[in-house]
Amino acid sequence: MDAAQPVTQAQGGLDVTQPTTDSLCVQLTGQWTMHATLPSTEAVQTALAAMPQVRRLTFEPQKLADWDSGLLTFLLKLQDMCAQR
C-alpha cells in the first residue's frame, strides 16, 4: 500500500422515505459488511414511531454495493422491531 494514499473506511448508508401513507421505504447504499461503519436502526425506529399508520416496510437496494452478514444482522433487528410493533 502506498503511504501517500489515504485509507478510507467502507460504510453503509440508509435513507428512510414514506412512498405511501401506510409504508416506509429503506434505501440502502454503500457497503454493508461487518468491517464497514454501519448505521443503526434508529432512523427507521424514529420514523415508525412518528407514523403509527405505517404497516409495511420495503427496501430499495439499487445503490447497495457489497454486503455480508452485517446487512443480515441489520435486517434481523428491523424484523424484531416490526414484530414488537
N, C-alpha and C positions, 0 to 999 in steps of 0.2 A: 504494500500500500504506500502511496506517495504521501510523505509527511505534509506536503503543501495542500493536499485536498482535505476539506473538512469532512468529518464523519456526520452523516445525517441520520437521525433516528426515524425509523419507519413508524408510521402512525395510521390509525384508522379514524374515520370521522363519520358523523351522522348528522342528519337534519330531519326534524320532525315536521310534517305538514298535515293539514286536515283537508283532504280532497273532497270529502262529503261530510255531512253533519254527523254521521254515525261511524266514521272511520278515521284512523290515523295512518299515515304512511311514513315509514322509517327509511330514509335514503342513506344507504351505506356507501362510503367512499374510502379509497386508500387500502392500506394493508391491515388486515385483521388477523394478526398472528400473535402467538404467545410472547414473542420478543418485541412486539411493537407497543407503542403507547396507545392504549385503547380508551375510548370514552366509557363512562359509567352508564347505567340505565336511568340515571336521574332525569335527563331531559324527557325521556318517554314517560316516566312516572309523573313528572310535573304536568305534562300535557294531559295525561289521563285523569289526573286529579282535578284539573281545571275544566274538563269536558266530560261530565258524567254520562252524556248521551252516546259516547263512543262505545261501539260494540265489536268493532273489527280492527285488527292491526295488520297492515300489509307492509311489504318490503319492496324497495326498488334497489336492486343490486348492480345496475348497469355500470357504475363507476367504482365498483369493488375490484380491487387488484388481487393480491394474494390473500388467502385465508387458510386457517387451520383450526385447531380446537379452541383457539382464542375466540373466534366468532361463535362457535357452537356453545361455549360457556355463556357468552352474552345472550344468545337466543334462549338458552335454558332459563336464565334469570328472568327474561321477559315472559316466558311461558309461566313460570311460578307466580310472577307478579299479576299476570292476567287471570290465572286460576284463583288467586286470592280475592280478586275483584269480583 
